[in-house]
Amino acid sequence: MKKISCFILVFLIVFGSLFCISYADGNTEVSVEDYDYYQKFRGQNVTINVFNWGEYISDGSDDSLDVNKAFEELTGIKVNYSTFASNEELYAKLRSGGVSYDIIIPSDYMVSRMIKEGMIQKLNFENIPNYQYIDEKYKGLEYDPDNEYSVPYTWGMLGIIYDSTVLDADEVTSWSILWDERFIGDIIMIDNSRDAFGIALKLLGYSFNTENEEELEKAAEKLKEQKPLLQAYYMDQIFDKMESGEALIAPYYAGDAIVMMEENPDLAWAVPEEGTNLFTDSMCIPTGAKNKEAAEMYINFMCETEVAVATAEYIGYATPHTGAFEELDEEITSDEVVYPADEIIENTEVYLSLSAETNLLIDDLWTQVRTDTGGNRWIIPGFLVAAIGGSISINVYRKVKKSKKVY
């Protein structure tokens, strides 16, 4: 990325109560509603630690807004930014107590779990005036019913990203495609327990939120059956694998699917007929945060309309911010991958917080799945023959499909 010298040009534009600040570097140019609000910690050497999902913020690349740098220049607060790959990784890192974070962005069910376990604290919404822009339908949800601990960041759903040069849309209608032996070695499975078990449970006709031990054990067996077909379990690596054509099918999230499809137009998206998960990721402050008020300022900044627009445009996820939604291009808001039709949303299920006993059971079963060697179900020579045969048939199928498109 081109580095440009930054000269801060501050403009105060009085229009009612609206103020604006701009910077010479286009990647940190942003407007805010109350410039004075953001000056409280300037010159105090304050630092906040932000822990977010990978590929989940506008970072200045491709001429996008560099959100963290813009915040630093506006407030004088330094941002230490790091990423995690799953809710479970976030939970383990926070529970270990080895690192102190001021901002975390977990998904709904993990927010609920952390509330129950005293891991996140109530917010002072007087320090987050831009909360007014969060759509009412994303407030008062099960994971934070009294709107005390979290501010919605994005929402979306889980689905399947696939190579349309090999698979037709009418073949990718069910989660069962992730168990299709034709694609041995070209299937990626999502590497977190809640989503992996959710997919298996839904395929078996069970709820994402079951606490029935027998149903969870059946889901684990289903995942063990799938394992010999997999190329690997991945999270963020799915981007590279799918964009480069090194894999054919993977479950992942809608916003990331948009990014992958932009990089590789051969990729397509499907929501399985069995239904899927609808999630909300939210900004929270851990109980042990050292700079709570500065963290609340960061949350408020993320809810500035211009910042929320930049975030939605860059990461591809749906925004709960009413002002941002109104300013987004219609091409984005009409994209049913990001903003799906009502009938698709009606066939979704939200992850709920499970009991401590069920969480422990899932953790144990997931460990069994990840360490399972397949026993006598798969004989190595047969596996290798199937893999080679599958690779040949896929290449032939891809050539046939492309030739049909040409002629």
VOGU-3710 file (C-alpha; in Angstrom, 3 decimals, decimal comma):
1> mkkiscfilv> 0,000/0,000/0,000  1,307/3,416/-0,963  2,482/5,407/2,038  1,503/9,072/2,019  2,677/11,719/4,463  -0,201/12,741/6,723  -1,003/16,382/7,404  -4,031/16,738/9,618  -6,465/19,361/8,342  -9,239/20,073/10,817
11> flivfgslfc> -12,435/21,702/9,619  -15,205/22,657/12,017  -18,407/23,025/10,056  -21,282/24,322/12,098  -24,595/23,014/10,851  -26,846/22,616/13,843  -24,890/20,203/16,040  -22,940/18,577/13,171  -19,156/18,789/13,130  -16,756/17,302/10,622
21> isyadgntev> -13,090/16,419/10,682  -11,087/15,472/7,597  -7,532/14,334/6,949  -5,286/14,786/3,943  -4,633/11,058/3,646  -7,682/9,699/1,843  -7,442/6,415/3,733  -8,088/8,187/7,052  -10,654/10,725/5,890  -13,773/10,471/8,018
31> svedydyyqk> -16,619/12,660/9,238  -17,889/12,559/12,810  -20,876/14,136/14,478  -19,142/15,566/17,551  -15,452/16,342/17,114  -15,006/17,621/20,698  -16,296/14,318/22,112  -13,285/12,520/20,634  -10,652/14,841/22,152  -10,998/13,750/25,785
41> frgqnvtinv> -7,972/11,420/25,821  -5,693/13,321/23,438  -2,177/13,648/24,842  -2,771/11,098/27,624  -0,913/8,175/26,003  -3,952/5,911/26,164  -3,858/2,559/24,341  -6,740/0,157/23,731  -6,453/-3,491/22,722  -9,004/-4,577/20,116
51> fnwgeyisdg> -9,627/-8,273/19,378  -11,684/-8,925/16,248  -12,319/-11,592/13,634  -9,840/-11,837/10,763  -10,710/-9,889/7,581  -13,399/-8,025/9,541  -12,597/-4,316/9,413  -11,911/-1,709/6,762  -8,128/-1,439/6,909  -7,118/1,077/4,236
61> sddsldvnka> -6,292/-1,425/1,516  -7,865/-0,946/-1,923  -8,377/2,747/-1,086  -10,769/1,872/1,736  -10,985/3,791/4,981  -8,292/2,777/7,477  -10,633/2,705/10,456  -8,076/2,154/13,207  -5,683/4,772/11,861  -8,516/7,276/11,477
71> feeltgikvn> -9,534/6,665/15,096  -5,950/7,136/16,277  -5,558/10,413/14,407  -8,926/11,708/15,575  -8,532/10,811/19,269  -4,819/10,391/19,980  -5,643/6,923/21,341  -3,382/4,133/20,075  -5,073/0,957/18,846  -3,403/-2,435/19,282
81> ystfasneel> -5,356/-4,628/16,908  -5,266/-8,430/16,756  -7,524/-11,122/15,334  -9,069/-14,484/16,181  -10,556/-17,182/13,954  -13,492/-18,469/16,012  -15,661/-17,654/18,998  -14,155/-20,579/20,820  -10,630/-19,238/20,276  -11,740/-15,847/21,570
91> yaklrsggvs> -13,324/-17,449/24,633  -10,247/-19,538/25,433  -7,916/-16,560/25,048  -10,055/-14,364/27,279  -10,592/-17,117/29,841  -6,857/-17,784/30,119  -6,332/-14,256/31,430  -2,975/-13,979/29,691  -3,930/-10,901/27,674  -6,136/-7,926/28,543
101> ydiiipsdym> -8,512/-6,659/25,848  -10,626/-3,516/25,818  -12,833/-4,440/22,841  -13,938/-7,876/21,650  -16,443/-8,778/18,913  -18,028/-12,176/19,648  -21,126/-13,686/18,066  -24,506/-13,696/19,762  -24,369/-17,035/21,590  -20,882/-16,264/22,876
111> vsrmikegmi> -22,027/-12,853/24,116  -24,722/-14,627/26,114  -22,261/-17,144/27,508  -19,820/-14,420/28,528  -22,583/-12,458/30,236  -23,537/-15,530/32,273  -19,914/-16,153/33,221  -19,197/-12,525/34,132  -16,612/-12,110/31,367  -18,001/-8,895/29,863
121> qklnfenipn> -19,318/-5,767/31,546  -22,270/-3,433/31,146  -21,777/-0,467/28,832  -22,348/3,178/29,643  -24,469/4,193/26,659  -24,047/7,871/27,504  -20,588/7,374/26,009  -22,061/5,698/22,913  -24,565/8,239/21,518  -24,366/6,687/18,042
131> yqyidekykg> -26,157/3,633/19,425  -29,270/5,503/18,261  -28,471/4,372/14,717  -28,689/0,644/15,475  -31,874/-0,771/13,975  -34,449/-1,696/16,628  -34,773/-5,232/15,254  -31,207/-5,925/16,381  -31,898/-4,773/19,933  -33,450/-6,764/22,762
141> leydpdneys> -32,416/-10,094/21,262  -32,051/-13,270/23,316  -28,316/-12,950/23,825  -28,593/-9,471/25,439  -32,312/-8,957/26,127  -31,944/-5,716/28,087  -29,389/-4,119/25,713  -26,803/-3,687/28,454  -23,643/-5,467/27,310  -23,294/-5,209/23,536
151> vpytwgmlgi> -23,621/-3,077/20,408  -24,360/-4,945/17,144  -21,555/-4,740/14,583  -22,739/-6,885/11,662  -25,154/-9,711/10,927  -25,196/-12,552/8,436  -25,674/-16,243/7,877  -23,787/-19,460/7,295  -23,947/-21,092/3,865  -21,911/-22,906/1,228
161> iydstvldad> -19,367/-21,360/-1,132  -18,616/-23,575/-4,153  -16,926/-23,727/-7,560  -19,650/-23,230/-10,169  -17,422/-24,588/-12,961  -17,725/-27,999/-11,346  -21,036/-27,858/-9,479  -24,385/-26,608/-10,741  -26,683/-24,672/-8,409  -29,214/-27,530/-8,346
171> evtswsilwd> -26,509/-29,811/-6,903  -25,809/-27,517/-3,953  -29,160/-27,503/-2,208  -28,330/-29,457/0,934  -25,640/-29,645/3,597  -25,189/-33,239/2,381  -22,962/-31,961/-0,462  -20,243/-31,647/2,179  -20,381/-35,445/2,528  -20,340/-36,183/-1,228
181> erfigdiimi> -17,624/-38,765/-1,969  -17,209/-37,433/-5,534  -15,343/-34,471/-4,102  -12,990/-36,307/-1,801  -9,987/-34,136/-0,992  -11,681/-30,990/-2,328  -14,060/-30,344/0,575  -13,129/-27,950/3,372  -14,942/-28,073/6,711  -15,264/-25,068/8,950
191> dnsrdafgia> -12,907/-25,281/11,909  -15,065/-24,352/14,861  -17,213/-26,650/16,919  -20,459/-24,688/17,038  -20,776/-24,287/13,272  -19,499/-27,776/12,481  -21,927/-29,402/14,914  -24,669/-27,051/13,727  -24,259/-28,226/10,138  -24,326/-31,903/11,137
201> lkllgysfnt> -27,292/-31,385/13,460  -29,318/-29,568/10,830  -28,533/-32,268/8,254  -29,842/-34,855/10,729  -33,015/-32,836/11,280  -32,142/-31,550/14,754  -32,025/-28,067/16,214  -28,788/-26,075/16,307  -29,493/-25,604/19,996  -30,205/-29,165/21,070
211> eneeelekaa> -28,892/-30,227/24,443  -29,882/-33,831/23,859  -26,778/-35,958/24,388  -27,867/-38,646/21,923  -28,450/-36,096/19,148  -25,082/-34,476/19,761  -23,349/-37,853/19,665  -25,065/-38,638/16,344  -23,809/-35,323/15,000  -20,292/-36,225/16,115
221> eklkeqkpll> -20,551/-39,549/14,290  -21,730/-37,705/11,186  -18,688/-35,437/11,364  -16,415/-38,465/11,782  -17,940/-39,958/8,621  -17,105/-36,753/6,770  -13,524/-36,439/7,949  -11,869/-38,822/5,416  -13,388/-36,757/2,596  -11,887/-33,494/3,765
231> qayymdqifd> -8,946/-31,580/2,473  -8,705/-29,920/5,887  -10,472/-27,991/8,621  -9,964/-24,266/8,014  -11,191/-20,828/9,015  -9,546/-17,781/7,410  -7,491/-20,052/5,125  -10,755/-20,760/3,299  -10,285/-17,438/1,497  -7,057/-18,495/-0,195
241> kmesgealia> -8,163/-22,058/-0,877  -11,452/-21,126/-2,521  -10,200/-18,046/-4,361  -7,278/-19,970/-5,866  -9,381/-22,980/-6,855  -7,487/-25,325/-4,532  -10,793/-26,540/-3,069  -14,310/-26,904/-4,480  -16,720/-26,627/-1,547  -16,674/-25,042/1,888
251> pyyagdaivm> -19,175/-23,788/4,438  -18,554/-20,178/5,409  -20,200/-16,846/6,107  -22,145/-14,726/3,609  -20,050/-11,560/3,914  -16,834/-13,470/3,303  -18,453/-15,285/0,391  -19,022/-11,901/-1,278  -15,316/-11,085/-0,951  -14,301/-14,487/-2,326
261> meenpdlawa> -16,680/-14,226/-5,281  -15,253/-10,818/-6,167  -11,777/-12,358/-6,274  -12,918/-15,471/-8,152  -16,063/-15,037/-10,306  -16,339/-18,823/-10,712  -17,422/-19,105/-7,082  -21,092/-19,155/-6,099  -23,163/-19,170/-2,912  -25,963/-21,404/-1,647
271> vpeegtnlft> -28,150/-21,608/1,458  -29,067/-25,259/2,154  -32,719/-26,235/2,173  -32,464/-27,695/5,693  -31,953/-24,160/6,994  -29,009/-22,342/8,457  -27,741/-20,086/11,226  -28,547/-16,371/11,368  -26,015/-14,559/13,541  -25,217/-11,137/14,956
281> dsmciptgak> -21,675/-10,154/15,927  -21,455/-7,455/18,580  -18,914/-5,132/20,169  -18,363/-5,785/23,878  -15,983/-4,751/26,655  -14,401/-7,508/28,785  -14,678/-7,306/32,556  -10,939/-6,812/32,922  -10,645/-3,980/30,370  -8,174/-1,309/31,486
291> nkeaaemyin> -9,628/1,562/29,444  -13,412/1,193/29,483  -14,324/4,776/28,581  -11,821/4,876/25,718  -13,237/1,536/24,555  -16,744/3,007/24,575  -15,405/5,877/22,474  -14,081/3,311/19,975  -17,490/1,604/19,853  -19,133/4,967/19,235
301> fmcetevava> -16,637/5,673/16,443  -17,464/2,336/14,814  -21,098/3,499/14,850  -20,342/6,750/13,021  -22,334/6,525/9,793  -19,330/7,002/7,521  -17,326/4,392/9,400  -20,223/1,905/9,349  -20,592/2,438/5,587  -16,873/1,819/5,030
311> taeyigyatp> -17,044/-1,331/7,161  -20,056/-2,725/5,312  -18,545/-1,968/1,900  -15,157/-3,451/2,735  -16,007/-6,641/4,636  -19,210/-7,500/2,756  -21,404/-8,200/5,777  -24,873/-6,827/6,410  -25,036/-3,760/8,632  -27,496/-3,183/11,497
321> htgafeelde> -26,767/0,579/11,223  -29,787/2,395/9,784  -27,819/5,404/8,533  -25,219/3,225/6,843  -27,865/1,055/5,165  -29,496/4,148/3,673  -26,172/5,347/2,240  -25,014/2,038/0,771  -25,342/1,540/-2,983  -28,499/-0,273/-4,039
331> eitsdevvyp> -26,270/-2,871/-5,713  -25,150/-3,871/-2,222  -28,461/-3,663/-0,358  -30,254/-5,629/-3,101  -27,664/-8,448/-3,066  -29,513/-11,437/-1,594  -26,297/-13,100/-0,490  -25,823/-10,285/2,030  -29,439/-9,227/2,549  -31,386/-12,451/1,888
341> adeiientev> -35,067/-12,687/1,046  -37,585/-13,063/3,863  -38,318/-16,703/3,028  -34,642/-17,566/3,528  -34,448/-15,694/6,834  -37,607/-17,464/7,992  -35,778/-20,786/7,557  -32,892/-19,780/9,832  -32,180/-20,465/13,470  -30,212/-18,336/15,913
351> ylslsaetnl> -27,594/-19,993/18,087  -28,612/-19,834/21,740  -26,350/-20,020/24,759  -26,067/-23,645/25,856  -25,631/-25,008/29,356  -22,144/-25,481/30,771  -22,658/-29,249/30,640  -23,590/-29,166/26,953  -20,637/-26,922/26,107  -18,305/-29,382/27,816
361> liddlwtqvr> -19,909/-32,285/25,957  -19,505/-30,525/22,592  -15,882/-29,691/23,410  -15,214/-33,348/24,217  -17,020/-34,627/21,112  -15,237/-32,082/18,909  -11,888/-33,282/20,247  -12,934/-36,825/19,365  -13,880/-35,741/15,850  -10,630/-33,869/15,282
371> tdtggnrwii> -8,498/-36,773/16,547  -10,518/-39,567/14,951  -8,487/-41,713/12,555  -11,465/-43,471/10,998  -10,900/-46,919/12,468  -11,632/-49,641/9,928  -14,103/-47,589/7,934  -11,482/-46,496/5,434  -8,649/-48,569/4,044  -5,696/-46,404/2,988
381> pgflvaaigg> -5,192/-47,889/-0,518  -8,886/-47,520/-1,253  -8,798/-43,962/0,001  -5,901/-43,096/-2,310  -7,577/-44,701/-5,325  -10,788/-42,813/-4,586  -8,877/-39,551/-4,226  -7,081/-40,014/-7,553  -10,276/-41,082/-9,291  -12,169/-38,147/-7,814
391> sisinvyrkv> -9,515/-35,702/-8,971  -9,574/-37,082/-12,517  -13,365/-37,034/-12,717  -13,528/-33,475/-11,415  -11,013/-32,266/-13,984  -12,904/-34,010/-16,777  -16,216/-32,592/-15,522  -14,756/-29,088/-15,339  -13,484/-29,312/-18,944  -16,838/-30,625/-20,176
401> kkskkvy> -18,718/-27,796/-18,486  -16,374/-25,174/-19,850  -16,594/-26,622/-23,349  -20,393/-26,433/-23,165  -20,151/-22,794/-22,194  -17,891/-22,078/-25,180  -20,015/-23,847/-27,765
//
